[in-house]
Amino acid sequence: MTNIQTHPNPTDATPIPVRLDFDEHARGFSAAMSHLDKAATKELDAARFDPKLRELIRVRVSQINGCAYCIDMHTKDARAIGENEQRLYALPAWRETPFFTEPERAALALGEAITLASHDHVPLATYQEAAAHFDENEMAALISLIVTINAWNAIGVSTRAWEPGSYEI
């Protein structure tokens, strides 16, 4: 007897219901989040932070937090600016691959440590490794990015306000 696994057709996928239309019911806060995101992006631009690394961090943090909408959004954004599929697919196992530079590894490690701060409160060695690759302006911009994507993820995961797959560049 042959065991054949089939995978569901994406068009047959089970919809995940919206719990709360966050943008509608928290308009002021939603607008403030948009301003926060723009402020973080402005800091990243001012520090000349690599746009591909920005998206890799957004994807990796969103993977940790399980935010399907943000994973969909930021993988699309990453591909649109030239990030390659291999690196996107390897993000969950980035430590085990040769696809990332030392500065990228330091930034990803810091992103994970801040996202999982309750585990070990961002170890000094992790912070120092990132600081060895990025100046103070870049570090501040990087931390702003990580804090912002974590906030978006918290909204997305708790409310299911945005439908994965609906984001268009």
QUIRA-V869031 format. One record per helix or strand. SS is the DSSP state (a for helix, b for strand). FROM is the first residue (numbers start at 1). LEN is the number of residues. If there is no record, write none. Layout:
# QUIRA-V869031
SS | FROM | LEN
SS | FROM | LEN
This chain:
# QUIRA-V869031
a | 10 | 3
a | 22 | 4
a | 27 | 20
a | 51 | 15
a | 68 | 13
a | 85 | 12
a | 102 | 14
a | 117 | 4
a | 124 | 10
a | 136 | 24
